[in-house]
């Protein structure tokens, strides 16, 4: 009885080996994901007091850190920050109560902090490079690089107070923007 069982075992092994491989149906899934972008933002101090001076005497001071934060994750992560100013006025803003933007000088100074890669360029690195704010000016820029980045600088304002202005507290709005 042992011989027929052995023959049956060999026969089952041959049948199993000779069966063709069966390929089941397949289906593909395309998988995607997105890398989101955030904003290009600029932050500047809410207010600053330059102190006191007399008519005909300039006054100057740093306005505090200005920072551009670029979280757009861009391949070409470049931007330009600009600065502009309204006139300084007191009282009713008559000519004797006004310091026009053409008498306001600005210089960005050097880069004081940065993150990311690329080239950060100050608009006016030194006092010798100061510009008047009679028109919007480039404060800082990023001319090369990719990915997220940030730049911080501490600009200085110099207000050339005319000798013809009256006493009072003069207020202007200095606006930094980035694009």
Secondary structure, DSSP 8 states (H G I E B T S, - for coil): -HHHHHHHHHHHHHHHHHS--------------------EEEE--S--------TT--EEEEEEEEEEEE-S--SS--EEEEEEE--EE-TT--GGGEE-GGGEEEE---EEEEESSSEEEESS-SGGG-EESSS-EEEEEEEE--SSEEEEEEEEEEE---TT--SS--B--EEEEE-
